[in-house]
Amino acid sequence: ARTALAATPGQLDVLGRAGVVDAGGRGLVAVLGALVETVSGRAPDRTETATRGVRLLGDVRPVPAAPAGPCEGEAGPAYEVIYLLEAEDAAVDLLRARLDALGDSLVVVGGDGLWNVHVHVDDAGAAVEAGVEAGRPHRIRITHFAADAAAVTARGERAQRAVVAVVPGEGLAGLCAEAGATTVRSRPGEPPAGDELVEAIRRAHAREVVLLPNDTDLRQTAAAAAERARAEGIRVALIPTRAAVQGIAALAVHEPDRRFDEDVVAMTAAAGATRYAELAVAEHQSFTSAGVCQAGDILGLIEGDVAVIGKDLTETARTVLDRMLSAGGELVTLVVADDTPPGLAPDLERHVRRGYLAVDTTTYHAGAGAPPLLIGVE
């Protein structure tokens, strides 16, 4: 295995140019060494030699140094990002172009809707964000290259960080503010403009900012605001949350003391693991994916599409919950507005307790200006 590992730079051009061995092969050598020690009780001889940021086990010969390249020392990308991605072929083509512009050592392989993504970048958050734009990334792994990690440790730096979240309703604004976020109110029919988002990022007074738009329609506006803030020297990571319940899930795992990219990955994973729904009242007759609705009907939207049309708010909410929980779940989040009937949330909590014994329920009050009911299932 060691002999095969030493030969890998001559088998793949990108490894030869970078002067490194195959990472998966190196991992297999480590596994085999552990197996030998476990079975025989004797550790194999191993001398670790550092070669261009890669540690080689045993008697592997170091790869001759190549000309200074993207993986050498602090001049190259700081992070290796790897994840599995569920996405359509067309979206993966766009993902390749975007990741290629972000870094190097790009490999995207797979097919039939499942892809393995590997890239070296300086902005790991942007690489994960690109995956979220393309589909559903999971099993995300970020490795900080040793040279850059040592430099950060030596300097003892800890950047100030903040979260900026767009929220509907005063209640959610207060909840997010208590969690340490700077909030921007989104009123019905009046989404915040790009200038408002940029001003909120500035108001956070942080060198690093995580932006949660919490609305599919705000994605482009938020992306433009993030670019403007980056031009001012602020490091901004946009997590493309599509609903307030996804923003709440992301904020719940936010840890300011973690490395920025690790924090972004954790928040992105929490948001991505949260399915969302909304109950709304139809304003006029229209055709929907669930059939024809009349003015005054209760619409149950799951992931943005009308899935249920009903006459009663409580019954429609139960149907939506049942459909969402049929795919599994551990936590239900209910967000109710001021004008929502006061008995709705307790009724849904009882419904979950009766039918789904392993599922917990949390209720938040959004206040005025929010949809009647928002549902999140994690």
C-alpha positions as CSV (number, residue, x, y, z in Angstrom):
1,A,0.0,0.0,0.0
2,R,2.9,2.4,0.8
3,T,4.5,1.6,-2.6
4,A,1.2,2.3,-4.3
5,L,0.7,5.5,-2.4
6,A,4.1,6.8,-3.4
7,A,3.2,6.2,-7.1
8,T,-0.1,8.2,-7.0
9,P,1.5,11.6,-8.0
10,G,2.5,10.0,-11.3
11,Q,-1.0,8.7,-11.9
12,L,-2.9,12.0,-11.6
13,D,-1.6,15.2,-13.1
14,V,-3.2,17.4,-10.4
15,L,-1.3,15.5,-7.7
16,G,2.0,15.7,-9.5
17,R,1.6,19.5,-10.0
18,A,0.8,20.0,-6.4
19,G,3.5,17.6,-5.1
20,V,1.2,15.6,-2.9
21,V,0.0,12.0,-2.7
22,D,-3.6,10.9,-3.0
23,A,-5.5,11.8,0.2
24,G,-7.8,8.7,0.1
25,G,-4.8,6.4,-0.4
26,R,-3.0,8.0,2.5
27,G,-6.0,7.4,4.6
28,L,-6.1,3.7,3.6
29,V,-2.5,3.3,4.5
30,A,-3.3,4.6,8.0
31,V,-6.3,2.2,8.3
32,L,-4.1,-0.8,7.2
33,G,-1.4,0.2,9.7
34,A,-4.0,0.3,12.5
35,L,-5.3,-3.1,11.4
36,V,-1.8,-4.6,11.5
37,E,-1.3,-3.2,15.0
38,T,-4.7,-4.5,16.2
39,V,-4.2,-8.0,14.9
40,S,-0.5,-8.5,15.6
41,G,-0.2,-6.4,18.7
42,R,2.9,-4.7,17.2
43,A,2.8,-1.3,15.6
44,P,4.4,-1.3,12.1
45,D,7.5,0.8,11.7
46,R,6.5,4.3,10.7
47,T,8.4,7.5,10.3
48,E,6.3,10.5,9.3
49,T,7.7,12.8,6.8
50,A,6.1,16.1,5.9
51,T,6.0,16.7,2.2
52,R,4.3,19.8,0.9
53,G,1.6,19.7,3.6
54,V,0.9,16.0,3.3
55,R,2.2,13.5,5.9
56,L,3.5,10.3,4.5
57,L,3.5,7.1,6.6
58,G,6.4,4.6,6.8
59,D,9.0,4.3,4.1
60,V,7.2,6.3,1.4
61,R,9.6,8.4,-0.5
62,P,8.8,12.1,-0.5
63,V,7.6,13.5,-3.9
64,P,10.2,15.8,-5.4
65,A,9.3,19.4,-4.9
66,A,7.4,21.0,-7.8
67,P,7.5,24.7,-8.7
68,A,5.7,26.9,-6.2
69,G,2.0,26.1,-6.8
70,P,-1.5,26.5,-5.3
71,C,-1.0,24.1,-2.4
72,E,2.3,25.4,-1.1
73,G,2.4,27.1,2.2
74,E,0.2,30.2,2.8
75,A,0.2,31.1,-0.9
76,G,-2.4,28.5,-1.8
77,P,-6.0,27.7,-0.8
78,A,-6.5,27.3,3.0
79,Y,-9.2,24.7,3.0
80,E,-10.2,21.4,1.5
81,V,-13.9,21.0,1.1
82,I,-15.6,17.6,0.4
83,Y,-19.3,16.8,0.4
84,L,-21.9,14.5,-1.2
85,L,-24.4,16.4,-3.3
86,E,-27.9,15.4,-4.5
87,A,-28.5,17.5,-7.6
88,E,-29.5,17.5,-11.3
89,D,-26.9,17.3,-14.0
90,A,-27.6,20.8,-15.3
91,A,-27.1,22.2,-11.8
92,V,-23.8,20.3,-11.4
93,D,-22.4,21.9,-14.6
94,L,-23.0,25.3,-13.1
95,L,-21.5,24.2,-9.8
96,R,-18.3,23.1,-11.5
97,A,-17.9,26.5,-13.1
98,R,-18.5,28.3,-9.8
99,L,-16.2,26.1,-7.8
100,D,-13.5,26.3,-10.5
101,A,-13.6,30.1,-10.1
102,L,-13.3,29.8,-6.3
103,G,-10.2,27.5,-6.1
104,D,-8.3,24.5,-7.5
105,S,-7.9,20.7,-7.3
106,L,-11.6,20.5,-8.3
107,V,-13.1,17.0,-8.7
108,V,-16.9,16.5,-9.2
109,V,-17.8,12.8,-10.0
110,G,-21.0,10.8,-9.9
111,G,-24.3,10.7,-11.7
112,D,-27.9,9.8,-11.4
113,G,-28.5,12.6,-9.0
114,L,-25.7,11.8,-6.5
115,W,-22.3,13.5,-6.8
116,N,-19.0,13.6,-4.8
117,V,-17.5,17.1,-4.7
118,H,-13.9,17.9,-3.7
119,V,-12.2,21.3,-4.0
120,H,-9.4,23.4,-2.4
121,V,-10.5,27.0,-1.7
122,D,-9.9,30.0,0.6
123,D,-13.6,30.6,1.2
124,A,-15.0,27.2,2.4
125,G,-18.4,28.9,3.2
126,A,-18.7,29.9,-0.5
127,A,-17.9,26.4,-1.6
128,V,-20.7,25.0,0.6
129,E,-23.0,27.8,-0.4
130,A,-22.5,26.8,-4.1
131,G,-23.5,23.3,-3.2
132,V,-26.7,24.5,-1.5
133,E,-27.5,26.5,-4.6
134,A,-27.1,23.4,-6.8
135,G,-28.9,20.9,-4.6
136,R,-28.7,19.2,-1.2
137,P,-25.2,18.8,0.2
138,H,-24.6,16.4,3.1
139,R,-21.7,14.6,4.8
140,I,-19.8,17.9,4.6
141,R,-16.1,17.8,5.6
142,I,-13.8,20.8,5.8
143,T,-10.1,20.4,6.5
144,H,-7.9,23.4,7.3
145,F,-4.4,22.9,5.8
146,A,-1.7,22.6,8.5
147,A,0.4,25.6,7.5
148,D,-2.5,28.0,7.6
149,A,-3.8,26.6,10.8
150,A,-0.4,27.0,12.4
151,A,-0.1,30.6,11.3
152,V,-3.5,31.4,12.7
153,T,-2.6,29.8,16.0
154,A,0.6,31.7,16.2
155,R,-1.1,35.0,15.7
156,G,-3.8,34.1,18.3
157,E,-6.4,35.9,16.2
158,R,-10.1,35.6,16.8
159,A,-12.3,37.6,14.5
160,Q,-15.5,39.3,15.7
161,R,-18.6,37.6,14.1
162,A,-22.2,38.5,13.8
163,V,-25.4,37.1,12.2
164,V,-27.8,39.2,10.2
165,A,-31.3,37.7,9.8
166,V,-34.4,38.8,7.8
167,V,-37.5,38.0,9.9
168,P,-41.3,38.4,9.5
169,G,-42.9,39.8,12.6
170,E,-41.8,41.6,15.7
171,G,-41.8,38.5,17.9
172,L,-39.3,36.7,15.7
173,A,-37.2,39.8,15.5
174,G,-37.0,39.9,19.3
175,L,-36.2,36.1,19.5
176,C,-33.4,36.4,17.0
177,A,-32.1,39.6,18.7
178,E,-31.9,37.7,22.0
179,A,-29.8,35.1,20.2
180,G,-27.4,37.8,19.2
181,A,-28.5,38.5,15.7
182,T,-29.0,41.8,13.9
183,T,-32.5,41.7,12.4
184,V,-34.1,43.2,9.4
185,R,-37.9,43.2,9.3
186,S,-39.7,41.8,6.3
187,R,-43.3,43.1,6.0
188,P,-46.0,41.5,3.8
189,G,-45.5,42.6,0.2
190,E,-42.5,44.8,1.2
191,P,-39.3,42.7,1.2
192,P,-36.2,44.6,2.4
193,A,-34.1,46.2,-0.3
194,G,-30.5,45.6,-0.9
195,D,-29.5,48.8,0.8
196,E,-31.3,47.7,4.0
197,L,-29.4,44.5,4.1
198,V,-26.0,46.2,3.5
199,E,-26.8,48.7,6.2
200,A,-27.7,45.9,8.6
201,I,-24.4,44.2,7.8
202,R,-22.6,47.4,8.6
203,R,-24.7,47.9,11.7
204,A,-23.5,44.5,13.0
205,H,-20.0,46.0,13.4
206,A,-18.2,42.7,12.7
207,R,-15.4,41.6,10.5
208,E,-17.3,38.3,9.8
209,V,-21.0,38.2,9.1
210,V,-23.4,35.3,8.4
211,L,-26.4,36.5,6.4
212,L,-29.8,34.6,6.6
213,P,-32.3,36.0,4.1
214,N,-35.0,33.5,5.2
215,D,-36.9,34.0,1.9
216,T,-36.5,32.4,-1.5
217,D,-37.4,35.7,-3.2
218,L,-34.6,37.5,-1.4
219,R,-31.8,35.2,-2.6
220,Q,-30.6,37.5,-5.4
221,T,-31.0,40.7,-3.3
222,A,-29.1,39.1,-0.4
223,A,-26.3,37.9,-2.8
224,A,-25.9,41.4,-4.2
225,A,-25.8,42.9,-0.7
226,A,-23.2,40.3,0.4
227,E,-21.0,41.3,-2.6
228,R,-21.2,45.0,-1.7
229,A,-20.3,44.3,1.9
230,R,-17.3,42.1,0.8
231,A,-16.1,45.0,-1.3
232,E,-15.9,47.0,1.9
233,G,-13.7,44.4,3.5
234,I,-16.3,42.5,5.5
235,R,-16.2,38.7,5.2
236,V,-19.8,37.7,4.5
237,A,-21.2,34.1,4.2
238,L,-24.7,33.9,2.7
239,I,-26.6,30.9,3.8
240,P,-29.6,30.7,1.3
241,T,-32.3,30.0,3.9
242,R,-35.7,30.0,2.3
243,A,-37.9,30.3,5.4
244,A,-37.8,31.8,8.9
245,V,-37.8,28.3,10.5
246,Q,-34.6,27.5,8.6
247,G,-33.1,30.7,9.9
248,I,-34.1,29.7,13.5
249,A,-32.5,26.3,13.1
250,A,-29.3,27.8,11.7
251,L,-29.2,30.4,14.6
252,A,-29.7,27.6,17.1
253,V,-26.4,26.0,16.3
254,H,-24.4,29.3,15.8
255,E,-21.2,29.3,17.8
256,P,-19.2,32.5,17.6
257,D,-16.1,30.9,19.1
258,R,-15.8,28.3,16.3
259,R,-13.8,29.0,13.1
260,F,-15.9,31.0,10.7
261,D,-16.1,28.3,8.0
262,E,-16.9,25.6,10.6
263,D,-19.7,27.8,11.9
264,V,-21.1,28.4,8.5
265,V,-21.1,24.7,7.7
266,A,-22.9,23.8,10.9
267,M,-25.5,26.5,10.3
268,T,-25.9,25.5,6.7
269,A,-26.4,21.9,7.7
270,A,-29.0,22.8,10.3
271,A,-30.9,24.9,7.8
272,G,-30.7,22.3,5.1
273,A,-32.1,19.6,7.4
274,T,-35.2,21.7,8.2
275,R,-38.2,21.2,5.9
276,Y,-40.6,24.1,6.0
277,A,-44.3,24.8,5.4
278,E,-46.6,27.8,5.6
279,L,-50.3,28.4,5.9
280,A,-51.8,31.3,4.1
281,V,-55.3,32.5,3.1
282,A,-56.0,32.6,-0.6
283,E,-56.9,36.2,-1.8
284,H,-58.6,35.2,-5.0
285,Q,-59.5,32.2,-7.1
286,S,-56.4,30.6,-8.8
287,F,-55.0,27.4,-10.1
288,T,-52.4,25.7,-7.9
289,S,-50.4,22.5,-7.9
290,A,-53.0,21.0,-5.5
291,G,-56.0,22.1,-7.6
292,V,-58.2,25.2,-7.9
293,C,-58.6,27.3,-4.8
294,Q,-61.2,29.9,-4.0
295,A,-60.8,33.2,-2.3
296,G,-60.7,32.6,1.5
297,D,-59.5,29.0,1.2
298,I,-56.6,27.9,3.5
299,L,-53.5,27.0,1.5
300,G,-50.9,24.7,3.0
301,L,-47.6,25.3,1.2
302,I,-44.8,22.8,1.7
303,E,-41.3,23.8,0.5
304,G,-43.0,26.7,-1.4
305,D,-45.6,24.7,-3.3
306,V,-49.3,24.5,-2.5
307,A,-49.8,20.9,-1.2
308,V,-53.1,21.2,0.6
309,I,-56.3,23.3,0.1
310,G,-58.7,23.4,3.0
311,K,-61.5,25.4,4.6
312,D,-60.4,25.2,8.2
313,L,-57.1,26.5,9.5
314,T,-56.6,23.8,12.1
315,E,-57.6,20.8,9.9
316,T,-55.3,22.1,7.1
317,A,-52.4,22.5,9.5
318,R,-52.9,19.0,10.8
319,T,-52.9,17.6,7.2
320,V,-49.7,19.6,6.4
321,L,-48.0,18.3,9.5
322,D,-48.9,14.7,8.8
323,R,-47.5,15.0,5.3
324,M,-44.3,16.5,6.5
325,L,-43.8,14.0,9.3
326,S,-44.5,11.0,7.0
327,A,-40.9,11.5,5.8
328,G,-39.7,11.4,9.4
329,G,-38.6,14.1,11.9
330,E,-37.4,14.7,15.4
331,L,-38.4,18.3,16.1
332,V,-41.4,20.3,15.0
333,T,-41.2,24.1,15.2
334,L,-44.5,26.1,15.1
335,V,-44.3,29.9,14.5
336,V,-47.7,31.6,15.0
337,A,-48.8,35.2,14.3
338,D,-50.8,37.5,16.5
339,D,-54.0,37.1,14.5
340,T,-53.7,33.2,14.5
341,P,-56.5,31.6,16.7
342,P,-54.9,31.1,20.2
343,G,-55.9,27.4,20.3
344,L,-54.1,26.4,17.1
345,A,-50.6,25.8,18.5
346,P,-51.8,23.8,21.5
347,D,-54.0,21.7,19.3
348,L,-51.1,20.9,16.9
349,E,-48.8,20.1,19.9
350,R,-51.4,17.6,21.1
351,H,-51.7,16.2,17.6
352,V,-48.0,15.6,17.4
353,R,-47.8,14.0,20.9
354,R,-50.7,11.6,20.1
355,G,-49.4,10.5,16.7
356,Y,-45.6,10.9,16.8
357,L,-44.3,9.8,20.2
358,A,-40.6,10.5,19.4
359,V,-41.1,14.0,18.0
360,D,-40.7,17.2,20.2
361,T,-42.6,20.4,19.5
362,T,-41.5,24.0,20.0
363,T,-43.7,27.0,19.6
364,Y,-42.7,30.6,18.9
365,H,-44.8,33.8,18.5
366,A,-44.0,35.8,15.5
367,G,-46.1,38.8,16.5
368,A,-47.8,41.1,14.0
369,G,-47.1,41.0,10.2
370,A,-46.2,37.4,9.9
371,P,-48.1,34.5,8.1
372,P,-50.7,32.8,10.2
373,L,-48.5,29.7,10.7
374,L,-45.0,28.6,9.8
375,I,-44.0,25.0,10.3
376,G,-40.5,23.5,10.4
377,V,-39.6,19.9,10.7
378,E,-36.0,18.8,11.5
